[in-house]
Amino acid sequence: MPGVDKLPIEETLEDSPQTRSLLGVFEEDAAAISSYVSQLFKAMQRIYDAQNELSAATHLTSKLLKEYEKQRFPLGGDDEVMSSTLQQFAKVIDELSSCHAVLSTQLADAMMFPVSQFKERDLKEILTLKEVFQIASYDHDVAINRYSRLSKKRENEKIKAEVIEDVYTSRKKQHQTMMHYFCALNTLQYKKKIAILEPLLGYMQAEINFFKMGSDNLSDPLEEFLANIGTSVQNVRREMDGDMETMQQTIEDLEVASDPLYLPDPDPSKIPVNRNLTRKAGYLNTRNKTGLVSSSWERQYYFTQGGNLMSQARGDVAGGLVMDIDNCSVMAVDSEDRRYCFQITSFDGKKSVILQAESKKDSQEWICTINNISKRIYLSENPEEIAARVNQSALEAVTPSPSFQQRHESMRPAVHGRPHTTRTNSTGSIGSESSALTTLSLDSIVAPDTPIQFDIISPVSEDQSGQAKTPGQSGRTNPFGESGNVQPDSEDSILHQLFVVRFLGSMEVKSEENSDIVYETMRQILAARAIHNIFRMTESHLVVTCDCLKLIDPQTQVTRLRFPLPNVVLCATHQENKRLFGFVLRTAGGRVEGRAVSVCYIFESNNEGEKICDSVGLAKQIAFHAELDRKASEKQKEMDRVKEKQQQELSKQKQIEKDLEEQSRLIAASSRPNQTSAEGQFVVLSSSHSEDSDLGEESKKKKESEA
């Protein structure tokens, strides 16, 4: 006979929705079996009752036939043939009655007893185990929720120990109950066949024996068929016994091996973190906002499927899409009320989700897995092998060795007559094997002992990079973290583009000549992040205008950093990972060893970094042309002012000449008879001439001063 479907006992500890869904199928099958067996039991009960009734009726018939001769019929008279015939019939029927009685006894033992035992014992055992499993599962969920709500700030060791012990006990109880429940359901598949076939076999054997009592002419094929059925029943019984032994042994082995896994936060030294996963599944707590400031946590089963993150609640047949994690970003975050939290942000920055793992190990494995999926390693033929090679390369790229300094000394360019040597840059931590720094050594690019800054320093605590204090600047900051003397950017800026970026780090550099500085800074920052397991990144909005670059907090819209555009001297993207880009900023104040201090900032963008670099280049071009236009406009305005002054001087001169002509005409036209009037006129004329001469001298002085 074909094999039977089985519940995987090995997956009882994981308790995934797929396992629960399969368990639901088996429970539905058990309910269907129970319903069907109840109907079959009723039918067989009717057969048994009918057989008992037939036996009683046959016995009554034989008795009546025997009493026939004692009857006195008014018209019948004595009929010895009829009486002897009926007596013979009575004897045969009496024998048949005995056969029916034997048949009734055989039906009770071979047909009714097995089906009643299956109905009353096996099916009730399944129902009892189901109730116990439901209680254990509920207790486990309560214990897990209580453990998840442990306070992060105030941690009572006694309460924590009680909660952990409660989780251990409830998880162990659920695991053991679930294994026995699965075992009973698997066994039910065999018992179902036995409970149906064995009563039918008993029924047919009883009927054959019944007919053999009356006749030996039964057909051989029927006996052969019944013999085959009997053999099959025996084979199923032997197979069931062997499978029962295997399942019992599996249960014992899993109980021993799963004991460390009952703890919610196992020891990392005993169970190390696997950083090479490209698929992962398990229960996580997800945070859902219920109001402006309030939120709730819900426990669901999450799993990765290709480049998608899926979730599935208990009772669901299939999982639902949470978000696309191709080219996404993931980082560990601090939650006020939960531990082991991490945030996943989609590639376009429009969607993010905060999840809580059960342990620190689980949280790190989720972060590493999603990072590997984000790099699309899962599309390769051997994803885990490639992920292991990439992680190993990242560690080897920054692993210090005794010959580290000598190796870089040999890569320096020739100085004071030394032969020229070239240096090949290993960028294994960022996956680049392209052109390296052939003319610049490590010390000529990055200042020695330069610390790497992995987070954005708020302007409240530190001056903004690239901004020099002007005389009279007080350095006072407002409550929102912005400098009080920063002039707001003009709202009518020609260029205003916004990009979603995540800050990876920054460090001081010694050169700003070409893009190799940016590549080397990327390599060192990413390698340092890989060694120190730094996954957290600060997400901001990068605004590119014709005046400056600004990093704005996406939630509060407060300007975190402001980079003047003239100080941005270089911008470049990574050669392979186009989402990585950086720029070199020449600070406005301070010089070290006769050179200006320069800082290289590295970011990861949801878009291609080339678009951001093109936008920065466009902004610098627009600013350059705007400066040229401003200077030309100022020069034109100065020329217009000089021309206007000249026009004013000419108009004044013409007005003076016109006044002189008018006075001369009046003097010549008016002649008076007396000398007094002539003298007065002469005085007036002389005074007017003196005034005109004074005005002429003043205008001459003005022209000389303007010249």
Summary of the structure (lengths in Angstrom):
residues: 707
radius of gyration: 49.9
end to end distance: 120.4
largest distance: 207.0
contacts: 2014
relative contact order: 0.05
helix: 54%
strand: 16%
